[in-house]
Structure formats: C-alpha cells, structure tokens
Amino acid sequence: MNRSGSFIIGLLGLALFGLNRAVANYSSRWYRSLLKPRWVTFERLIPFIWAFIYVATTASAALTWLSPGPRRTKASVLSLLGVNALLNTAYSIIFTRRQDLPGAVVDAAAIAGTIGAATAAQWASWRPAALLNLPYLLWSSLAAYITWRIYQLNRGRLE
C-alpha cells in the first residue's frame, strides 16, 4: 500500500479530533448539573486522554494500511475504525447536544464494541497496530460504564 494513504489517514484523524472537540458541549449548564460517580475526578484530563487515543488509533490505522496482510481483513479493520469514528462523533452529539443519556449509553457500548472488534481483527496480522488500540479499548469500556452510571444516577432527575 502507498504512503499517501497513511497521510490521508493522519489528516482524517486530526480532522475527527477537531470535529469532536467542536461538536461536544461539556461546558453546558445541563452537563455540569449531571450527577457523576464520585470516583470520576479526572475530567480535566479527558481532552489529553482523547488526544493520545486519537494519535494512537490513527497510527494503528496507518500501520494497518501500510503493512502487508490479507486485503479483506485490512478492509474490515479500516471499515470498523471508520464506523467507530462516526460513532465517536455521534456520542458527543447524542450526549451533550441532544442530552439523550440512554442513547449515549448505547452509542458508548457500540464504540467499545467496534474498537474491540477492530483490535481483535488486527491481532493476528498486525499485532503492533492492535496494541496501539488497547488504550482506546480500555478507555472506551470505562467511558461506556461511566455513561451508564451517569444515566443511572440521573434517571429520575431528568424525566
């Protein structure tokens, strides 16, 4: 595969990071009023965590693109990562703009599922690329749980 494809993947990763930062509204009065688990004390670190994840996941996609391996598997992995990127952007809109906590829980679970499936598909042929996705898999699983807890804590307050 050619290197221009990995450059395009890098640009897409950067654009998606910027788009997600632009569509999210975590400073709204509604979001700030939500009850959150007491142990979630790292909210100020979240933009930095996401920046790291975007770099690692973009590198994983580029490595998959550049490495030899089964074309069908490569297409599946890159498709899963593309769907994951769309779900990730949708999460910010569903959660902070539409203020739809049940929808955000479903979307968060789908994010964790798609990155898990992509990582599993990469494991046999592109292990270094799969390893780059492990922080995202861990983070998205934690984020899905946090989103579910926020929904549980606020269910009676918001209906």
C-alpha positions as CSV (number, residue, x, y, z in Angstrom):
1,M,0.0,0.0,0.0
2,N,1.2,3.5,-0.7
3,R,2.3,6.1,1.9
4,S,-0.2,8.7,0.7
5,G,-3.0,6.6,2.2
6,S,-1.3,6.8,5.6
7,F,-1.0,10.6,5.2
8,I,-4.7,10.8,4.4
9,I,-5.5,8.6,7.5
10,G,-3.4,11.0,9.6
11,L,-5.3,14.0,8.2
12,L,-8.7,12.3,8.9
13,G,-7.6,11.5,12.4
14,L,-6.7,15.2,13.0
15,A,-9.9,16.4,11.4
16,L,-12.0,14.0,13.5
17,F,-10.3,15.1,16.7
18,G,-11.1,18.7,15.8
19,L,-14.7,17.9,14.9
20,N,-15.3,16.0,18.1
21,R,-13.9,18.9,20.1
22,A,-16.2,21.3,18.2
23,V,-19.5,19.4,18.5
24,A,-19.1,18.4,22.2
25,N,-20.7,20.7,24.7
26,Y,-19.3,19.6,28.1
27,S,-19.4,23.1,29.5
28,S,-23.2,23.5,29.3
29,R,-25.3,24.1,32.4
30,W,-27.1,20.8,31.7
31,Y,-23.9,18.8,31.6
32,R,-22.4,20.5,34.6
33,S,-25.7,19.7,36.6
34,L,-25.5,16.0,36.0
35,L,-24.7,13.8,38.9
36,K,-21.5,11.8,38.2
37,P,-19.8,8.9,40.0
38,R,-17.7,10.3,42.9
39,W,-14.6,8.5,41.6
40,V,-14.7,10.3,38.3
41,T,-12.2,13.0,39.4
42,F,-10.2,13.2,36.2
43,E,-12.5,15.3,33.9
44,R,-9.8,17.9,33.3
45,L,-7.5,15.1,31.8
46,I,-10.1,13.9,29.3
47,P,-9.0,16.1,26.4
48,F,-5.4,14.9,26.8
49,I,-6.5,11.3,27.1
50,W,-8.5,11.7,23.9
51,A,-5.6,13.4,22.1
52,F,-3.4,10.4,23.0
53,I,-6.1,8.0,21.9
54,Y,-6.6,9.8,18.5
55,V,-2.8,9.7,17.8
56,A,-2.5,6.0,18.8
57,T,-5.6,4.9,16.9
58,T,-4.6,7.0,13.8
59,A,-1.2,5.4,13.9
60,S,-2.8,2.0,14.2
61,A,-4.9,2.6,11.1
62,A,-1.9,3.9,9.2
63,L,0.2,0.9,10.3
64,T,-2.6,-1.4,9.2
65,W,-2.8,0.4,5.8
66,L,0.9,0.2,5.2
67,S,1.6,-3.3,6.4
68,P,1.2,-6.4,4.2
69,G,-1.6,-8.7,5.1
70,P,-4.9,-10.1,4.0
71,R,-6.8,-7.4,2.0
72,R,-10.2,-8.5,3.3
73,T,-9.1,-8.3,6.9
74,K,-7.5,-4.9,6.2
75,A,-10.7,-3.6,4.6
76,S,-12.7,-4.9,7.6
77,V,-10.4,-3.3,10.1
78,L,-10.4,0.0,8.4
79,S,-14.2,-0.1,8.0
80,L,-14.6,-0.9,11.7
81,L,-12.3,2.1,12.5
82,G,-14.3,4.3,10.2
83,V,-17.6,3.2,11.8
84,N,-16.0,3.7,15.2
85,A,-15.0,7.3,14.3
86,L,-18.6,8.1,13.2
87,L,-20.0,6.6,16.5
88,N,-17.5,8.6,18.5
89,T,-18.6,11.8,16.9
90,A,-22.3,10.8,17.3
91,Y,-21.6,10.2,21.0
92,S,-20.7,13.9,21.6
93,I,-23.8,15.0,19.8
94,I,-26.1,12.4,21.5
95,F,-24.8,13.1,25.0
96,T,-24.1,16.8,25.1
97,R,-26.3,18.3,22.4
98,R,-29.4,16.0,22.4
99,Q,-28.9,15.3,26.1
100,D,-30.1,11.7,25.4
101,L,-28.4,9.7,28.2
102,P,-30.0,6.3,27.1
103,G,-28.9,6.9,23.6
104,A,-25.4,7.9,24.8
105,V,-25.1,4.6,26.7
106,V,-26.0,2.6,23.6
107,D,-23.5,4.6,21.5
108,A,-20.8,4.2,24.1
109,A,-21.2,0.5,24.1
110,A,-21.1,0.4,20.3
111,I,-17.8,2.5,20.4
112,A,-16.2,-0.1,22.7
113,G,-17.6,-2.9,20.6
114,T,-16.2,-1.6,17.3
115,I,-12.8,-0.8,18.7
116,G,-12.8,-4.3,20.3
117,A,-13.7,-5.9,17.0
118,A,-11.1,-3.9,15.1
119,T,-8.4,-4.8,17.6
120,A,-9.3,-8.5,17.6
121,A,-9.2,-8.5,13.8
122,Q,-5.8,-6.8,13.8
123,W,-4.3,-9.1,16.4
124,A,-3.2,-12.0,14.1
125,S,-1.7,-9.9,11.2
126,W,-0.9,-6.5,12.7
127,R,-0.1,-7.0,16.4
128,P,1.7,-3.7,16.8
129,A,-1.3,-1.9,15.3
130,A,-3.6,-3.9,17.6
131,L,-1.5,-2.9,20.7
132,L,-1.9,0.8,19.7
133,N,-5.7,0.3,20.1
134,L,-5.6,-1.2,23.5
135,P,-5.6,2.1,25.4
136,Y,-8.7,3.1,23.4
137,L,-10.4,-0.2,24.1
138,L,-9.8,0.2,27.8
139,W,-10.8,3.9,27.8
140,S,-14.0,3.3,25.7
141,S,-15.0,0.5,28.0
142,L,-14.6,2.7,31.0
143,A,-16.4,5.6,29.2
144,A,-19.3,3.2,28.5
145,Y,-19.5,2.3,32.1
146,I,-19.3,5.9,33.3
147,T,-22.0,6.9,30.8
148,W,-24.2,4.1,32.1
149,R,-23.6,5.2,35.7
150,I,-24.4,8.9,34.8
151,Y,-27.6,7.7,33.3
152,Q,-28.4,5.6,36.4
153,L,-27.6,8.5,38.8
154,N,-29.7,11.0,36.8
155,R,-32.6,8.9,35.5
156,G,-35.2,10.2,38.0
157,R,-34.0,13.8,37.8
158,L,-34.2,14.2,34.1
159,E,-37.5,12.6,33.2
